[in-house]
Amino acid sequence: MVAILGLPNAGKSTLLNRLLGEKLAIVTPKPQTTRSRLLGVLTLPGAQILLLDTPGLHHGATALHRAMQEATEAALQDCDLALVLVDAARGWEPPHQALLERLQALRKPFLLVETQADRPAGGAPIPGAALERAAARLRVSALRDEGLGALLSAILARLPEAPPLYPADELTDRPLRFLAAELVREAAFQVLGQELPYQLGVEIRAFDESRPDLTRIAADLLVERASQKRIVVGAAGSRIKEIGVRARAEIEALLGRHVHLELWVKVEPHWTRSRPRIEQLGYR
């Protein structure tokens, strides 16, 4: 098990997708896009790597924030090896130091991975103490596929021997309903941009695969206030329609068949503060 750790927008989900060769994790420019631990199974000749994508290191007091923090801690506890991602353009930041101390307390080996290495370096340099503790230091650019081979070699050299835990053709342990909900949320990020309410979630109400050529999906986009609902719906329903068009295309690519997608916007005050609700949505 390999935990992918770092600050928001450090490239964790992009790196996961590139290593897998499949789009599993949604990727947007908005911080804290990833809300839960996401397992990606990479099966190679003679090896199987379980990659754990995690929410970005952050602080917050709502049930959603706490669930995100717990997801990161669970990945730390479970992993055999950690990848500490440092955005080369932003450099070393205070949360990195706290993560380093937590890894040391748990006695977890880790690789320092400088991401977006094709961009000019910025911010504070990685301190000597971190370099001394790291098993290796690597530079990658996931978008350009640079350094990924060296990263895989460094991971494989440090994994314990064990039988595979998943079939060779399995990509994740998450159900299709969860992945479909994430793709709807990604489309909302793309369409709404800066107007996207942070308190936006997606719940799949129906997922009908009874026909081999068509999957019918109904989903609610959750917001906490009526004013947020107006933003998501848009003038004459223009935004919710565009979200549906984009999400349907991505879900069809995932499932390999036609999809009929119905979207509704539902006002649910304080859903981000309800632990049972957070767990129902799969953010745990």
Sequence and secondary structure as in RCSB ss.txt:
>XXXX:A:sequence
MVAILGLPNAGKSTLLNRLLGEKLAIVTPKPQTTRSRLLGVLTLPGAQILLLDTPGLHHGATALHRAMQEATEAA
LQDCDLALVLVDAARGWEPPHQALLERLQALRKPFLLVETQADRPAGGAPIPGAALERAAARLRVSALRDEGLGA
LLSAILARLPEAPPLYPADELTDRPLRFLAAELVREAAFQVLGQELPYQLGVEIRAFDESRPDLTRIAADLLVER
ASQKRIVVGAAGSRIKEIGVRARAEIEALLGRHVHLELWVKVEPHWTRSRPRIEQLGYR
>XXXX:A:secstr
 EEEE STTSSHHHHHHHHHTS  S   SSTT   S EEEEEEETTEEEEEEE   S    SHHHHHHHHHHHHH
HHH SEEEEEEETTT B HHHHHHHHHHHHHT  EEEEEE TTS   SB   HHHHHHSSEEEE BGGGTBSHHH
HHHHHHTT      SS TT   SS HHHHHHHHHHHHHHHHHGGG  TT EEEEEEEEEEETTEEEEEEEEEESS
HHHHHHHH GGGHHHHHHHHHHHHHHHHHHTSEEEEEEEEEE TTGGG HHHHHHTT  
